[in-house]
């Protein structure tokens, strides 16, 4: 892992993602989502969306956050990542050059999808809003 430059970004190689340990910081529901359906239908599903934030336990602190939505088609409640993450991480290519920002975010999104984040995030939301 490399130290931050003046721009506040932490640069790390793809291989560093494999061993990176993240800790759940917070998860919550989006405040600006209209939870009332426009045309309410008895028995219709509600749309729940939110966010989750994770940090590294090691210095320097890495932060990684993303949006999610409740998959109401699943047999048991679960959340699914939406869109690209928010972060202070920029991924480096094999020559230690920074990937273009959007490509870096896609690499991080793929990394997120390998983590078991769904259960801790969903449980945190249930506890927070129960």
C-alpha positions in Angstrom: 0.0 0.0 0.0 1.2 3.5 -0.8 1.0 6.7 1.2 -1.4 9.3 0.1 -0.3 12.1 -2.2 -1.5 15.7 -1.8 -4.8 14.9 -3.5 -6.0 12.7 -0.6 -6.2 9.5 -2.7 -4.6 6.3 -1.5 -3.2 4.2 -4.3 -2.9 0.5 -4.2 -2.3 -2.4 -6.6 -5.1 -4.8 -7.6 -3.2 -7.6 -5.7 -3.5 -5.5 -2.5 -7.3 -5.7 -2.7 -7.2 -9.5 -2.2 -5.7 -9.2 1.3 -7.6 -6.0 2.3 -9.7 -6.4 5.4 -12.6 -4.1 5.7 -14.7 -3.3 8.8 -18.3 -2.2 8.7 -18.6 1.4 9.8 -22.3 2.3 9.2 -25.3 1.5 7.0 -28.6 3.3 6.7 -31.6 4.1 4.6 -31.6 6.9 2.1 -33.7 9.8 3.4 -34.7 11.2 -0.1 -36.3 8.0 -1.3 -40.1 8.2 -1.7 -41.2 5.0 0.2 -44.8 5.5 -0.8 -45.6 4.1 -4.2 -47.1 6.5 -6.7 -50.0 4.2 -7.4 -50.3 2.0 -4.3 -51.4 -1.5 -4.9 -52.5 -3.8 -2.1 -49.8 -6.4 -1.7 -47.3 -4.5 -3.8 -43.7 -4.3 -2.7 -42.0 -1.2 -1.3 -38.7 0.0 -2.6 -36.0 0.3 0.1 -32.6 1.8 -0.8 -29.7 2.8 1.4 -25.9 3.1 1.8 -23.1 1.3 3.5 -19.7 2.5 4.5 -16.6 0.4 5.3 -13.1 1.2 6.4 -9.8 -0.6 6.7 -8.5 -1.5 10.1 -4.9 -0.7 9.1 -3.3 2.7 8.5 -3.6 4.6 6.3 -7.4 4.4 6.6 -9.1 3.3 3.4 -12.8 4.1 3.0 -15.2 2.4 0.7 -18.9 3.1 0.5 -21.7 2.2 -1.9 -25.5 2.3 -2.4 -27.7 -0.7 -2.2 -31.3 -1.7 -2.7 -33.5 -4.4 -1.1 -34.0 -7.3 -3.5 -37.7 -8.0 -3.0 -37.6 -10.9 -5.4 -35.3 -13.0 -3.2 -36.7 -15.7 -0.9 -35.1 -14.1 2.1 -34.4 -10.4 2.4 -31.0 -9.3 1.0 -29.5 -6.2 -0.3 -27.6 -5.7 -3.6 -25.0 -3.1 -4.5 -26.2 -0.3 -6.8 -23.8 1.6 -9.0 -20.2 2.4 -8.4 -18.6 2.9 -5.0 -17.4 6.1 -3.3 -13.9 5.9 -2.0 -10.5 7.5 -1.4 -8.8 4.5 -3.2 -7.3 4.7 -6.7 -6.3 1.3 -8.1 -2.9 1.0 -9.9 -2.2 -1.1 -12.9 0.6 -3.7 -13.3 3.1 -0.9 -14.0 2.0 1.0 -10.8 0.3 3.7 -12.8 -3.1 4.9 -11.7 -6.0 3.5 -13.6 -8.5 6.0 -15.0 -10.9 6.9 -12.3 -14.0 5.2 -13.7 -12.0 2.0 -14.4 -10.6 2.1 -10.9 -14.2 2.3 -9.5 -15.2 -0.7 -11.6 -12.3 -2.7 -10.2 -13.4 -1.8 -6.7 -17.1 -2.7 -7.5 -15.9 -6.1 -8.6 -14.0 -6.4 -5.4 -17.0 -5.4 -3.3 -19.1 -8.1 -5.0 -16.6 -10.7 -3.6 -17.2 -9.6 0.0 -19.8 -10.8 2.4 -21.1 -7.3 3.1 -24.8 -8.0 2.5 -25.7 -9.5 5.9 -23.8 -7.0 8.1 -25.2 -4.1 6.2 -28.8 -5.4 6.3 -28.6 -6.3 10.0 -27.2 -2.9 10.8 -30.1 -1.2 9.0 -32.6 -3.5 10.7 -31.2 -2.6 14.2 -30.9 1.1 13.4 -34.5 1.5 12.3 -36.2 -1.1 14.4 
